[in-house]
Structure formats: C-alpha cells, structure tokens
Amino acid sequence: MTWALVVVDVQNDFADPAGSLAVTDGASVVPVVNALVAQAPIVACSQDWHPAVTPHFATSGGTWPVHCVQGTWGAELHPDLDVRGEVVRKGTGGEDGYSAFTVRDPQTGVETPTSLAASLRASGATSLVVVGLATDYCVRATALDGLALGWPVTVVRDAVRAVDLQPGDGDRALAELAAAGVLLR
C-alpha cells in the first residue's frame, strides 16, 4: 500500500495569529505535519487562492472575511512548512474551495474537480492521510471527498485544528468523520 499525505491549507491567514482568519493554535500543526511529510511516499498540499473580490467573502455577501487573496502574505503557505509534491490551488475563480478535491460555485452550487484526485491516482496512492487547517471545514470536506472517491482516509488529530465558529465544531467534525469511516489517530 502506498499512502499519500494531503496537507490542507496550512497558510498564513489560517496558521499565523496575525492572519485574517487565524485558527487558534494553528501554527502548532506545522512540526507534526513536517514529521509526516518526512515519512510520506507521496505528498500534496492544498492552498486557498482567492481573487480579491469573490462571493465567498462577507464583503460580497459570503460567509468569510477576506482571506488567502492571490499573491498576498496571507495566501502563502506557512514559512516553516516543508512543502513537497503538488500544490493544488483552490478558489482561484472565486469558488468556494473547502475540499482539496473540488471547488463549488457559491451561486449555482455546481462542483468541479481540482487536479488532486487524478494526481494522487497517477502517483499510485492507495490510502490518504489528511492533515491541516481547519478541522471543521477544509479538512472535513477533503477527508469526506477522499472517502467518496474510494480511498481509505486517516485524519491525524495532532495535525489538525478547528475554527470552532461555534464551540465544539471541531469535535463534531471529527465525530462526523469517524461515523463516515475515517480513521482518527
């Protein structure tokens, strides 16, 4: 079996306390993720890469504050992250990019695949380990999509952190993942 590590959105706007959508203790995942990167036969990273104006942002009627705008410090992968393998950018055309596997038009709901699944299949990945930010949104969506695409999926608890817009969102997301068949370790 050849496992692939999928590193989800470990970017300055999420991982750094100065980021526009900082996840509490987000940077603490970096050393844990780096240890996994050193062991992984296949690695891919996802990166939110939004235009400055998008229906995804609250300034244009969406849910989220402006974050991970293309070419900005906030959109950069965390400087201490060991980046290897393919980097899949999502939300590049203003779509919602929760899963590393798909983007969704925020107005029509139409989903379009990213290049990730094809890349992982071409690399021979037979299972996935998903880590990164944030547990209750992009990690959750990526892990569920990985399962739906036929891979056994593991989420490493020490390598994820939650936004927790509502207290307990991260724990509820982990419970949902476990109920769906994701292995939590």
C-alpha positions as CSV (number, residue, x, y, z in Angstrom):
1,M,0.0,0.0,0.0
2,T,1.2,3.5,-0.9
3,W,-0.2,6.2,1.3
4,A,-0.4,9.9,0.4
5,L,-0.3,12.8,2.8
6,V,-2.7,15.6,1.9
7,V,-1.7,18.8,3.7
8,V,-4.8,21.1,3.7
9,D,-4.4,24.9,3.7
10,V,-1.5,25.4,6.2
11,Q,-1.4,29.1,5.1
12,N,-0.5,32.3,6.9
13,D,-4.1,33.6,7.1
14,F,-5.1,30.4,9.0
15,A,-1.9,29.4,10.8
16,D,-0.5,32.7,11.9
17,P,-2.1,34.7,14.8
18,A,-1.8,37.8,12.5
19,G,-3.8,36.1,9.8
20,S,-7.2,37.4,8.8
21,L,-8.9,34.0,9.6
22,A,-6.5,32.7,12.2
23,V,-7.2,29.3,13.7
24,T,-6.4,29.1,17.4
25,D,-3.1,27.3,17.8
26,G,-2.9,26.8,14.0
27,A,0.9,27.0,13.7
28,S,1.3,24.2,16.2
29,V,0.3,21.7,13.4
30,V,3.4,22.6,11.4
31,P,6.0,20.4,13.2
32,V,3.6,17.5,13.3
33,V,2.8,17.9,9.6
34,N,6.6,18.2,8.8
35,A,7.3,14.9,10.6
36,L,4.6,13.2,8.5
37,V,6.0,14.9,5.3
38,A,9.4,13.3,6.0
39,Q,7.8,9.8,6.1
40,A,5.2,10.1,3.3
41,P,5.9,8.5,0.0
42,I,3.5,10.9,-1.7
43,V,2.7,14.5,-0.6
44,A,0.3,17.0,-1.9
45,C,-0.7,20.4,-0.4
46,S,-3.8,22.5,-1.0
47,Q,-3.8,26.2,-0.9
48,D,-6.7,28.6,-0.8
49,W,-6.0,31.1,-3.6
50,H,-8.9,33.6,-3.8
51,P,-9.3,36.7,-6.0
52,A,-9.7,39.9,-4.1
53,V,-13.4,40.0,-4.8
54,T,-15.5,36.8,-4.6
55,P,-18.9,35.8,-3.4
56,H,-17.1,33.6,-0.9
57,F,-16.2,36.7,1.2
58,A,-18.5,38.5,3.5
59,T,-17.7,41.8,1.7
60,S,-19.5,40.3,-1.3
61,G,-22.3,38.5,0.5
62,G,-20.5,35.3,1.5
63,T,-19.6,33.8,4.9
64,W,-16.0,34.5,5.4
65,P,-13.7,37.5,6.0
66,V,-11.3,38.3,3.2
67,H,-8.5,35.7,3.4
68,C,-5.9,34.0,1.2
69,V,-6.0,36.5,-1.5
70,Q,-3.9,35.5,-4.5
71,G,-0.3,36.8,-4.2
72,T,-0.6,38.1,-0.6
73,W,1.3,37.1,2.5
74,G,-1.9,35.6,3.9
75,A,-2.2,33.2,1.0
76,E,1.4,31.9,1.3
77,L,1.9,28.5,2.8
78,H,3.4,28.8,6.3
79,P,7.1,29.6,6.1
80,D,8.1,26.7,8.3
81,L,6.0,24.1,6.4
82,D,8.0,21.5,4.5
83,V,6.3,21.8,1.1
84,R,6.8,18.8,-1.2
85,G,4.8,17.4,-4.1
86,E,1.9,19.1,-5.9
87,V,0.3,22.2,-4.6
88,V,-3.3,22.4,-5.6
89,R,-4.8,25.9,-5.5
90,K,-8.5,26.2,-4.9
91,G,-11.0,29.0,-5.1
92,T,-8.9,30.7,-7.9
93,G,-12.0,31.8,-9.8
94,G,-14.0,32.9,-6.7
95,E,-15.4,29.4,-6.0
96,D,-15.8,28.0,-2.5
97,G,-12.8,25.8,-2.1
98,Y,-13.4,23.7,1.1
99,S,-12.3,20.4,-0.2
100,A,-8.9,19.9,-1.8
101,F,-10.7,17.7,-4.3
102,T,-13.4,20.0,-5.5
103,V,-14.5,23.7,-5.8
104,R,-18.1,24.8,-5.8
105,D,-19.7,27.8,-7.4
106,P,-21.1,29.8,-4.5
107,Q,-24.1,30.9,-6.5
108,T,-25.1,27.8,-8.5
109,G,-23.6,25.1,-6.2
110,V,-22.0,23.3,-9.2
111,E,-18.9,21.4,-8.2
112,T,-15.8,21.0,-10.3
113,P,-12.9,18.7,-9.5
114,T,-9.4,20.0,-8.8
115,S,-6.4,18.2,-10.2
116,L,-5.8,16.4,-6.9
117,A,-7.6,13.1,-7.4
118,A,-6.0,12.5,-10.8
119,S,-2.6,13.4,-9.5
120,L,-2.9,11.0,-6.5
121,R,-4.2,8.2,-8.7
122,A,-1.3,8.7,-11.1
123,S,1.1,8.6,-8.2
124,G,-0.3,5.2,-7.1
125,A,-1.8,6.4,-3.8
126,T,-3.9,3.6,-2.2
127,S,-4.8,5.5,1.0
128,L,-4.8,9.0,2.3
129,V,-3.7,10.7,5.5
130,V,-5.3,14.2,5.8
131,V,-3.9,16.9,8.0
132,G,-4.0,20.7,8.2
133,L,-6.5,23.6,8.7
134,A,-9.2,23.7,9.6
135,T,-10.7,20.5,11.0
136,D,-14.3,21.7,10.8
137,Y,-14.2,23.0,7.2
138,C,-11.5,22.1,4.7
139,V,-10.0,19.1,6.5
140,R,-13.5,17.7,7.0
141,A,-14.5,18.3,3.4
142,T,-11.3,16.9,2.0
143,A,-11.5,13.7,4.1
144,L,-15.1,13.1,3.2
145,D,-14.4,13.6,-0.5
146,G,-11.4,11.3,-0.3
147,L,-13.7,8.6,1.1
148,A,-16.3,9.3,-1.6
149,L,-13.5,8.8,-4.2
150,G,-12.7,5.4,-2.8
151,W,-9.7,5.9,-0.6
152,P,-9.4,4.7,3.0
153,V,-8.7,8.0,4.9
154,T,-7.0,8.7,8.1
155,V,-7.0,12.1,9.9
156,V,-4.2,12.7,12.4
157,R,-5.7,14.6,15.4
158,D,-2.4,16.2,16.5
159,A,-2.0,17.7,12.9
160,V,-5.4,19.5,12.7
161,R,-7.0,22.5,14.4
162,A,-10.5,23.8,14.2
163,V,-12.0,27.2,13.5
164,D,-14.8,26.5,16.0
165,L,-17.1,29.3,14.9
166,Q,-19.5,27.5,17.4
167,P,-17.8,25.9,20.4
168,G,-17.3,22.2,19.7
169,D,-17.5,22.4,15.8
170,G,-14.1,20.7,15.6
171,D,-15.1,17.8,17.8
172,R,-18.4,17.5,16.0
173,A,-16.5,17.3,12.7
174,L,-14.2,14.6,14.0
175,A,-17.2,12.6,15.2
176,E,-18.8,13.0,11.8
177,L,-15.6,11.8,10.1
178,A,-15.4,8.8,12.3
179,A,-19.0,7.9,11.7
180,A,-18.4,8.1,7.9
181,G,-15.5,5.7,8.2
182,V,-12.4,8.0,8.5
183,L,-9.8,6.5,10.9
184,L,-8.8,9.0,13.6
185,R,-5.4,8.6,15.1
